[in-house]
Structure formats: structure tokens, C-alpha cells
Amino acid sequence: MRLASVLVGGAPRLALVEGGKVYLALLNGSQVDPAEFFRDPGKLVGKLERGEPVQGLDRPLEPPVPQPSKIIGIGKNYAAHAREMGSAERPVFFMKAPSALTGHLHSIEVPEFIQKPDYEGEVVIVIGRAVKHADRREAQEAILGYMAGNDVTARELQYDERLPWCLSKSLDTFSPTGPYVKVLEDYSELQGSCVETYINGERVQHGCADEMTYDFADIVVELSKYMKLYPGDLIFTGTPPGVGHPRGRYLKDGDRVEIVVKGLDPLVNVVARPSGPRSS
């Protein structure tokens, strides 16, 4: 099952994606508010029914999980990425503001004062049940599903000004996710996942789960030591090597960025400066 969020009459509604088409999701015959759904998705996901088609994946979608209680990222979870950044190969955790979320085919809006915006393609996992002090089995069972994400980062804030990472990664629209959440049928599905990033059609990143220092369950186990994870919480699980910063290649106005998670449709966003082109 693939869960998306689409605007209907100006209001976000939960949707099902099948064969490239987006259908309204119905619960007891009624449309569903995605924010309400992701507060307790485990009890509701099996009760959803497919309604009428509303659009295709060639039109903008909203962030699939619109109001997570928190977004957490993990840096340097691929050792090769840590090395390319000249950093210690020890993963670090950081927070991202939920207000940074944007959806599929929406613009990444780069403010005038940011000159070094960078891409970080990642697999994003979605928590489906509350969990604290999880063991590995509980961590696996707490993961509802996964999707593509782009942990867009203002490198001058992160490295030149040495501000807290949360600021460099929380500018408005700097957290694209989508185009939908793929609900897990079995945890093993995640173990074979890979992620790629394309800039204007050129592949610049590629990495697979077996290259991660902390795998998906490890991340949930570690985080749940410190904080309770709630349904709908999002975790960006780390980016593979190939980001722009070590190469001096930053996102430019009009760049088309595609994040492709194995087996899923690509998450697509176009970069827009204030004076540049904008998507719908």
C-alpha cells in the first residue's frame, strides 16, 4: 500500500497510489485527514478503501505525513559520506523543523542569503506506533513504512558559520518528502533498500542499506533510548556519498532534483531562487 496526501478543494486528503494514479482514500466511506490518520495509522491502514481517482503523479502532492511531532536526521551514517566531508565516521543525530516539509513537485525555495544549498538523498522511515526503550524486534515493528526524502542543507550555515545543524537543515521547503509512503509488508523489505539522487538527469549519489553504519532498526533502538517516538514521526536515515559540498557543486536555480528509493516512484523537486522559475 502506498499512502499520499493530495489537496482536494484546498484541504489535504489521504490518498492511495496505484499504477501511477492517485485515488482518494476512504474510511467508512468518508475522506480522511492525513494528519489525523498518522496519529494512529496502525489501527486504520487495514480499513482504508480506494475512492475515485483525482490525479496522477505528474502533478504536485503534499508531504505524505504533514504534521509529525518531530523530524530526526542522522548524519554520517554512510562511512564513505563521512570521509568525503572530512569528518569522523561516527554517526550524529540532529533535529529538523516540521515546518521545513514540502511535497512532490513543489519547489525547493532557496532564500537570497543562502549561497551553498546542497542535496542529500535519503530513505525516510515513518513511525507507526509509539515506542520507548525499544529492543530490536520492537523497533522493527514500530516502522510503518518508508519514502524518499531530501535533507537539503545550507552548507555555509553548517560549516562556515558553524551554527547548529538544525538551522542549516530547517529552512522552509528544505525537507521534501514523498511522493508517498510505502507501507512495509515485512522489515526485510527495508534491508534491501537503496537510494539514488539525480540532478538534471545525472546520477550523483547511490547507496544501499548494507552500507549504513546504523541500520533502520538500530536507529529506532538508539533514538528511543532518549525520547519517545510517536506515530507519524519521521527519521531521515542518512545520505550516501556524492553530495555537492566537497565538489563545490551547489544547487542552482532551475535544477531538477530526483530522489529515487528502490522500487518507488521518484520524489521530484525543482530549485527556485526568489527571481527564478517556480513550480505549482
Beta strands, then each sheet from edge to edge (+ up, - down):
strand 1: 2-8
strand 2: 11-18
strand 3: 21-27
strand 4: 30-31
strand 5: 49-56
strand 6: 71-75
strand 7: 92-96
strand 8: 101-102
strand 9: 107-109
strand 10: 117-118
strand 11: 121-127
strand 12: 143-150
strand 13: 153-154
strand 14: 175-183
strand 15: 194-199
strand 16: 202-208
strand 17: 234-236
strand 18: 256-261
strand 19: 267-272
sheet 1: 4+ 3- 2+ 1- 14+ 8+
sheet 2: 4+ 3- 2+ 1- 14+ 12- 11+ 17- 6- 7+
sheet 3: 4+ 3- 5+
sheet 4: 9+ 19+ 18- 15+ 16-
sheet 5: 10+ 13-
end
